[in-house]
Amino acid sequence: MVNNKRFTYLFLVIGMLFLSAIISCRSVRSYNSKPLKNQAFASEKDKVDIDVRVYHVNDSLTRIYYKISTENLLFKRIDTTSNFYANLLVGCKILPEINSRTIIDSASVGLSFKFPEQGKDKFVEGVFSLKVKPANFAYVDLWVIDNYKNLKHSNPVAINKKSKNVGQYYMIYTNNKINYTNNFFAGDIARIESNVNQGQIIYVDCFFKEFGPALPPFSTAKPDEFKYKPDSTFSIRLEKSVELTMPTRGFYHLRSSSTEQSGLSLFTFEKAYPGVKDIGEMINCTRYIMNKVEFDNCKNSSDQKLCIDNFWLAIGGSNERAKELLRKYYNRVMEANKAYTSYTQGWKTDRGMIFVNFGDPVNLYRSKNEEIWIYGPETDVNSLKFIFKKTENPFSDNDYILQRSYIYQAPWFDMVDYWRQGRVILDK
């Protein structure tokens, strides 16, 4: 006999998925203000990745470095004899609060460039120099308009000038190229510079803890507490620059003060990061839709690749559908890694867990210390609502904790069932 409560939840979840598919983009809003006008939020096929690095040269001057992926830009040519060109307007504005109408400083520039040649890097880079006075927090909104598509993309990033010990007073390079994410592979050489902290003794805390996936949204179990005690510590002097060889796992946390915890964190992730290619990692991040027996069998299997392939084939029902489901799931893992990584991979975080299982919310409300994700019609009391509270830690400004509740148990398992039936709507 069908459980009526679970059937109602499943019907609601299925309806929300279809609604999400019909709506080509999500709405991102802030509290106490109207949605930004003339703001076009791109669908997946139009999404443009924007990386931002904030570097405080001194107490008044801040440089905003940006890298824009050219993958989904529109390139046109004037006639059949000319090259294909993209046409962008790129700008940034410093705001006292996220989505505030008050602008502290701003700048913009027009860009026109040829389609990347085969084998060339598929991105364009630049920098803005703006005036930012010392303050605990502000925001830089880096935006890009693709003039040919008439689409606007943006990436708001927190600015932290709380003290000269924070990570944004450091510039990071890998192979003489700007590192925008503080993410590295094992054995990479990280080159670190700091105009303000030059000549200082830098304390390097080493953390080698391996973090597990987020607990389910209805869990009452206490999460594994992350203690700030490092596994080891050493010190270096920062002259003009200093180089560090990244460990095989874990992360380094650099402090210019022996009494402060805040500083610069450099992370080691898998070679394919933010994507997933390692079989062991593929099994790990599929834990959200596997039961314990399946997970243990895959982890202990002598042929892990065959085991994970058979899992997807079983829920897909055919090779072609299994490949589509696999592609969708691991694409979500990759997007979670890009957007929600803190001191651990994005898919392991609370926001990453919800995103991987449920996908993009229909509405997303964002304030200084909170995000609210809504699945379903905004005015429907039965719509799912997830509330994430920002938590302060010295390693990341991107750490949010879900307010867990037993009310999520039925929708969670219904969505897991939906995945396991191979019925999740496939991206086109």
C-alpha positions, 0 to 999 in steps of 0.5 A: 500500500502506498504511503500517502504522505510520501506520495504527496511529497514525491508528487511535490518534488516531481512538480518542482523539478518540472517547474525548475526545468521550465524556468530557464534561470533562477532568481537571486535576490537580496533582503529589503531590496527589489531584484536588480533590473536588467539583470539576465540570469543565464541558463546552463548552456549560456553560463559564463564562469567568472573567477575573481581574486581580490588583492589589497596592495595597501590600506587604500588601494585594492586590485580586482583581478578577473578571469572570464571563461570564453566557452559560452560566449557568442563570437561573430564576424562582420563578414565571411573574410574576417575573424570571429570576435566576442564583444564584452563589457566588463565592470566591477563596483565596490558595495558596502553590502551585497546587492546594495545600491550604494557604490563606493567605487566602480570601473568598467572596460569594453573588450573585443577579442578573437575566438581562441585558437586551438590549444590556446587558453579559453579565457580572458583576464584583466584587472581593476584598481579601486579605492577600498578603505579598511573595513571588516567586510564589503563586496565587489560585484564583478559583472560581464555583459555579453553584448552579442547575447545581451546577457549579464553575468556576475560574481559577487565576492566578499572583501575583507580588510579586517586586518593585514593578516587576512588572505586578501593581503596576499597574491598567489601564483601557480606556474607564474599565473595568477591563482584565483581559487587558492586550490592546487594539486599535490606537488604544485609550487605556490608562489606567495607575495604580499606588499603589506606583509613583506619581511614578516615571519609567516607561520604555516599551519598544516592540516591533513584531515580528510572531511566526509560528506555532509550529513543529510538535511534531516540528521540530528547527529552532531557533525564531525567538529573541525578543531583548529589545532594543526597537525604540524606548524613551521615558519618562513620569512616572506621576502619579496616572495616565498614558495611552498610545495603543496602536500599530497592532501589537506591544506596549509594555513598561513598567518602573519601573526602568532596570536590571530587565527585568520590568514591565507589558506591553500588547498590540495585537491584531486587532479581533475578538480573541480571535476571528478575522474578518480574512481574512488572520488566518484564513489565517494560523491555518489554516497548521497544516492547510494545505500550503505550496502552499495557504498561499502561494496563499491569501496571494497570492490576489487574492481571499483570501476566496474562496480560504479558502472554497474550501479549507474547501469542498474538505475538507468536501465540502459547504457545510454540513459545510465550515461546521461544520469551519470553525466548529470550527477557528476556535472552537479558535483563539478558545479558544487565544487566551483561554487561552494568549496570552503575548506573542503570540496564543494560537494561535501558542504551543506549547500553542495549536498542540497545542490547535487541532489535537488539542483538549482533552487527556483528562488534564492535569497541572499543576505550578508549572513544567510542564504534561503533556497526555495524549491517550488512556487514562492507563495506555496506553503508546501514549497521546500525551503532550505536556510543556510547560515554563514559561519565564520572560520579562519579558513574560508569566507564561503562556509554556510551551515544548513538549519536541519529539520526532520521535515526534510526527511520525506522530500530527501528520500523521495528525491533519492528514489527519483534519482534511483528510478532514473527519472531525474530530468536530464539537461539538454 
